[in-house]
Amino acid sequence: MFEDELDLAISQIENTLDRELAQRLRKPLCTVAVAESMTGGLLAERLTRIPGSSDYFLGGVVCYSPLLKVQLCQVAPATLRQFGTVSRETTLEMAKGIHKLTKCDLAVSITGVAGPGLENNEAKGTVFIGLHYANNTTVHKLDCEGTRLEIRERTTTAAMMLMKHCLTEQKND
């Protein structure tokens, strides 16, 4: 019973976040593009749940392989060799790369380890989310717990919260 109530509460919070972010992206219009690895397109799906999302959502790239990170998101091969696919540096270059590719106002990138094991010596649940907005690029590191799906869903929610915060902060400046 409690788990059903918890699932409903989480769903309502996510729905509210989705709508609030959509409002902030619409006024004034702020276009978005995403470069996703670990989340496999979940962020793009979440951003397009709201009717009218085509007003602000340009599209995205699911660059699961290192090759696509290089070819589509302009991550330098040297960055991948030195820091690995799950790193602050790779996430930063992915955000800048998808921005350059799409000319969006807000670019979001995600890399991480959803499990089951380690990647680049990073533990399961290690996540990096990059934001490129107003000529600034920031990367946020998260440590998530849960199943593979829970980590991916929590990462998507965290990315949307960071996007909302970024847009709110800029509006208040």
Buried (B, 14 or more C-beta within 10 A) or exposed (E): EEEEEEEEEEEEEBEEBBEBBBEBBBEEEBBBBBBBBBBBBBBBEBBBEBEEBEEBBBBBBBBBEBEBBBEBBBBBEEBBEEBBBBBBBBBBBBBBBBBEBBEBBBBBBBBBBBBEEEBBEBEBBBBBBBBBBEEEBBBBEBEBEBEBEBBBBBBBBBBBBBBBEBBEEBEEE
